[in-house]
Amino acid sequence: MSSRFLPVAPGEIATIVTHLEMRARPGPRAVRPVPLRLKRWKSPDTGKYRTLYRRVGEPWLWFSRLAMADDALAAIVTDPAVEIFAVLDPNGIEVGMLELDFREAANCEIAFFGLIPQLTGQGFGSWLMGQALSLAWRAGVERVWVHTCTLDDPRALGFYIAQGFTATGREIELLEDPRLAGLIRRDCAPHVPLIG
């Protein structure tokens, strides 16, 4: 058995991306009541969308939507086949997001799924996944899929598998470090060393 080390250039980061899918609607599941609710955002303003995206994803170096031009982002978030939800706490503060993408026939991609770091590890993710699957599995949908990577919360992959997803593929992705490009603060994601 051999192994290879692939160099990552200064200014880049590497992540292992795992693709997962679900091919049948899961059975009913018991989910404890939570003090959160979903609110559908129809045609959200790109600034408001990016603010929530940053609150949820910045600790994990989510940056793809921050790097997009406004018109490219608006084309996605206002597409009628893309459904965006904010997770609200009892005071109406946005503390999470769910984005479902139905643009590919018979498929629903859980494009973005997350809560602010202060809410992770408390069972709220199971509630949010229950909401996501309830909304995703509708007439005509044959596959619900999601991907995660080693930049996400280290519990994410195990969480998706525990929720009924099956891993179907893996890739290595090389990216320019968004902290060096100024898209994300340089002190974010200390678990990924900044080498520039």
HELIX and SHEET records of a PDB file:
HELIX    1   1 THR A   46  GLY A   57  1                                  12    
HELIX    2   2 GLU A   58  TRP A   60  5                                   3    
HELIX    3   3 SER A   64  ALA A   67  1                                   4    
HELIX    4   4 ASP A   70  VAL A   77  1                                   8    
HELIX    5   5 PRO A  117  LEU A  119  5                                   3    
HELIX    6   6 PHE A  124  ALA A  136  1                                  13    
HELIX    7   7 ALA A  156  ALA A  162  1                                   7    
SHEET    1   A 7 ARG A  37  TRP A  41  0                                        
SHEET    2   A 7 VAL A  82  LEU A  88 -1                                        
SHEET    3   A 7 GLU A  94  ASP A 101 -1                                        
SHEET    4   A 7 ASN A 107  LEU A 115 -1                                        
SHEET    5   A 7 ARG A 143  CYS A 149  1                                        
SHEET    6   A 7 GLU A  12  MET A  22 -1                                        
SHEET    7   A 7 THR A 166  GLU A 176 -1                                        
END                                                                             
